[in-house]
Amino acid sequence: MSGFFIVYNSTTGNTKLMAEAIKEGADSLKLETAIVDAFDVNIDDLVAADAIGFGAPTINYHPAKPVVKVLDELSKHDMKGKIAVSFGSYGWDGYGPIVVAERLRAMGFRVLDPVERAIYKPTENEVECLRHLGKDVAMAVKGIPHMKTLNV
């Protein structure tokens, strides 16, 4: 499958909820989308993907280690120009998804903004923003021009 792979790590289930909302948005525009836990990812699938989402909760000011491990493996491949998004939940600080987005940009990904973050469980408003992010990914993959909505 090419399409859109969403890789996440979620100890409390909150980042997984975020991944599912992004998938709903991408699915609504008929983009082939799969969600996979960072522990179960196949790097070859990610290399072949048109777009990748990375769901990383923040743990002690850092992205979750399973997601970092996937990024380490992916950095061995040419990912320049591929589409990516970053998101995650947090309790004390929300730096994890920001660090992931910075790393993706350094690897040559075209990272779509915003980097979505939620304090613990995402609110219904945040879930709706995540669905819009999934739609943005689908539109970018399909080459459909659109006006970016702001997350305010």
C-alpha positions as CSV (number, residue, x, y, z in Angstrom):
1,M,0.0,0.0,0.0
2,S,1.2,3.5,-0.7
3,G,-1.3,6.0,0.6
4,F,-1.1,7.3,4.2
5,F,0.4,5.5,7.1
6,I,-0.2,6.8,10.6
7,V,2.4,5.6,13.1
8,Y,1.7,6.2,16.8
9,N,2.6,5.3,20.3
10,S,0.0,5.6,23.0
11,T,0.3,4.6,26.6
12,T,-3.0,6.0,27.8
13,G,-4.9,5.7,24.5
14,N,-5.1,9.5,23.9
15,T,-2.6,9.7,21.1
16,K,-4.4,6.7,19.5
17,L,-7.7,8.6,19.6
18,M,-5.9,11.4,17.8
19,A,-4.6,9.0,15.1
20,E,-8.1,7.6,14.6
21,A,-9.5,11.1,14.1
22,I,-6.9,11.9,11.5
23,K,-7.7,8.6,9.7
24,E,-11.4,9.6,9.7
25,G,-10.6,12.8,7.9
26,A,-8.4,11.1,5.3
27,D,-10.9,8.3,4.9
28,S,-13.6,10.8,4.2
29,L,-11.8,11.9,1.0
30,K,-11.1,8.2,0.0
31,L,-7.4,8.2,0.8
32,E,-6.2,4.7,1.6
33,T,-5.1,5.0,5.2
34,A,-3.7,2.6,7.8
35,I,-2.9,3.1,11.5
36,V,0.0,1.1,13.0
37,D,1.5,1.1,16.5
38,A,5.1,2.1,16.5
39,F,6.1,-1.3,17.9
40,D,4.6,-3.0,14.9
41,V,5.7,-0.8,12.0
42,N,7.3,-2.1,8.8
43,I,9.8,0.5,7.6
44,D,9.3,-0.6,4.0
45,D,5.7,0.3,4.2
46,L,6.6,3.8,5.4
47,V,9.2,4.2,2.7
48,A,6.6,3.3,0.0
49,A,3.9,5.6,1.6
50,D,2.8,8.9,0.0
51,A,2.3,10.4,3.4
52,I,3.1,9.5,7.0
53,G,1.6,10.7,10.3
54,F,3.6,10.5,13.5
55,G,1.7,10.4,16.8
56,A,4.1,10.9,19.7
57,P,3.0,11.6,23.2
58,T,5.5,13.7,25.2
59,I,7.3,11.9,28.0
60,N,9.8,13.9,30.1
61,Y,10.0,16.7,27.5
62,H,10.7,14.2,24.7
63,P,8.7,12.3,22.1
64,A,8.0,8.7,23.1
65,K,11.0,6.4,22.4
66,P,9.1,4.0,20.1
67,V,8.4,6.8,17.7
68,V,12.0,8.1,17.9
69,K,13.2,4.6,17.0
70,V,11.0,4.6,13.9
71,L,12.3,8.0,12.9
72,D,15.9,6.7,13.4
73,E,15.2,3.8,11.0
74,L,13.4,6.0,8.5
75,S,16.3,8.5,8.4
76,K,18.3,5.9,6.6
77,H,16.0,6.4,3.6
78,D,15.4,9.2,1.1
79,M,12.1,10.7,2.2
80,K,12.6,14.1,0.6
81,G,9.3,15.7,-0.5
82,K,7.0,13.2,1.1
83,I,4.1,14.6,3.1
84,A,4.1,14.2,6.9
85,V,2.1,15.4,9.9
86,S,2.9,15.3,13.6
87,F,0.6,15.1,16.6
88,G,0.4,13.8,20.2
89,S,-1.0,14.2,23.7
90,Y,0.8,15.4,26.8
91,G,0.4,16.2,30.4
92,W,3.1,18.7,31.5
93,D,4.5,19.9,28.2
94,G,3.8,19.3,24.6
95,Y,7.3,19.4,23.0
96,G,7.3,15.8,21.7
97,P,5.3,16.4,18.5
98,I,7.2,19.6,17.9
99,V,10.5,17.8,18.1
100,V,9.1,15.1,15.7
101,A,8.0,17.8,13.2
102,E,11.4,19.5,13.3
103,R,13.2,16.1,12.7
104,L,10.8,15.3,9.8
105,R,11.6,18.7,8.2
106,A,15.3,18.0,8.6
107,M,14.8,14.7,6.8
108,G,13.2,16.5,3.9
109,F,9.6,15.8,4.5
110,R,7.0,18.4,3.6
111,V,5.4,18.8,7.1
112,L,1.8,20.1,7.1
113,D,0.9,22.4,9.9
114,P,-0.4,22.7,12.5
115,V,1.4,20.2,14.7
116,E,-1.7,19.1,16.7
117,R,-1.3,18.6,20.4
118,A,-3.8,17.8,23.1
119,I,-3.6,18.0,26.9
120,Y,-4.4,14.4,27.9
121,K,-7.6,13.3,26.0
122,P,-8.4,15.5,23.0
123,T,-11.5,17.6,23.3
124,E,-14.3,17.4,20.6
125,N,-12.9,20.6,19.1
126,E,-9.4,19.1,18.9
127,V,-10.8,15.9,17.4
128,E,-12.5,18.1,14.7
129,C,-9.2,19.8,14.0
130,L,-7.5,16.4,13.7
131,R,-10.1,15.3,11.2
132,H,-9.4,18.5,9.2
133,L,-5.7,17.6,9.3
134,G,-6.5,14.2,7.8
135,K,-8.4,15.9,5.1
136,D,-5.4,18.2,4.4
137,V,-3.2,15.2,4.0
138,A,-5.6,13.5,1.6
139,M,-5.9,16.7,-0.5
140,A,-2.1,17.1,-0.5
141,V,-1.5,13.5,-1.6
142,K,-4.2,13.9,-4.3
143,G,-2.8,17.2,-5.5
144,I,-6.1,19.0,-4.7
145,P,-5.4,22.7,-4.1
146,H,-7.1,24.0,-0.9
147,M,-7.0,26.9,1.5
148,K,-5.5,25.9,4.8
149,T,-7.8,26.4,7.7
150,L,-6.3,27.9,10.9
151,N,-6.4,26.1,14.2
152,V,-7.3,28.9,16.6
